[in-house]
Amino acid sequence: MLDLWLMVVMFLYAIEIPLSYYPTPVRFSIDWYAVRIIGFFSSSLVLIVMLYEITTLYGRLLGAVRGRRQEREARMVTGEAVAATIAHEVKQPLSGMITSADAGLRFLNRPLPDLEEAEAAFKQIVAGGHRAAAVVDGIRTIFKTEGRKRASLDLNDLIRETLALMRGDLAKHRIRVEALMDERLPQVVGDRVQLQQVLVILMTNAMESMIAIDGSRVLCVASHMDDDGHVGVSVADTGTGIGPEDTDRIFNPLFTTKSDGMGMGLSICRSIVEAHDGRLWAAPNMPRGAIFHFSSTRSVSA
Ligand code: ADP
């Protein structure tokens, strides 16, 4: 660029020199003004161009540095989100396994050991271990769009299975469960482990919000089908509910209002549901609490 403009300046000089000396222009004549103007441009042009070039260069450099910084921050947030997801997802089956192990030990340590109950507890530990392994496998697929194990499944069965899984915790906190299943529900296509994760996270959140307040504790899980053939599930609680200022933020990664929360649960749920071409949203429950709905657009005939 600079070479080009230097050539332009040299060209102007080449015009200026003969104009100024052959013949010498009369003062304040048109020739005289022309020589002055050409002289002014030839002497300042390179300077102006250089200033312009340097300013745009610094501007671009600043943009690149900012871009690099944003990219690094985004990568850090993703790393944090992955770490928080692993911790969040593995915590639930692990705490279930610890509870079952404690129960098993208590059954064995009785003066007259209850072997049947102990065996049931150990079976639950084995099931919990398998679930934790499946969850770890599933974590990778949450962050990528391919490789999910899609199969046709019955959402009502999945809800029953998940409620059975959480029965111990729900009973411990005196939470009454209402299951309103639409038995005409068609099969849906999806990843069983991931959809169960959504249910576990929504039910755990519902449970935690109900534990936080006194009063009747009712968890209502319902499945339904709308006129367009879309299958939906709702998880309703009678807990604290969601403040209007938080409604949009609760699905953001790392947003939490709990002292020991990680803020990953709902963002994981949303990415799983959206990967199933569905939608997940929250609404207030009456007279209090929150309802989380998710819908799936993929259904196959039973
Ligand atoms: P975490 O449970 O670790 O806080 P989540 O992403 O699962 O992360 O939830 C984010 C926030 O959404 C919670 O901290 C809570 O404030 C709110 N929330 C989620 N579920 C419910 C619910 N059923 N009732 C009231 N608030 C809820």
Boltz pocket constraint, residues with backbone or C-beta under 6 A from the ligand:
constraints:
  - pocket:
      binder: B
      contacts: [[A, 201], [A, 202], [A, 205], [A, 206], [A, 207], [A, 209], [A, 237], [A, 239], [A, 240], [A, 241], [A, 242], [A, 250], [A, 251], [A, 252], [A, 255], [A, 256], [A, 257], [A, 258], [A, 260], [A, 261], [A, 262], [A, 263], [A, 264], [A, 265], [A, 266], [A, 267], [A, 289], [A, 290]]
      max_distance: 6.0
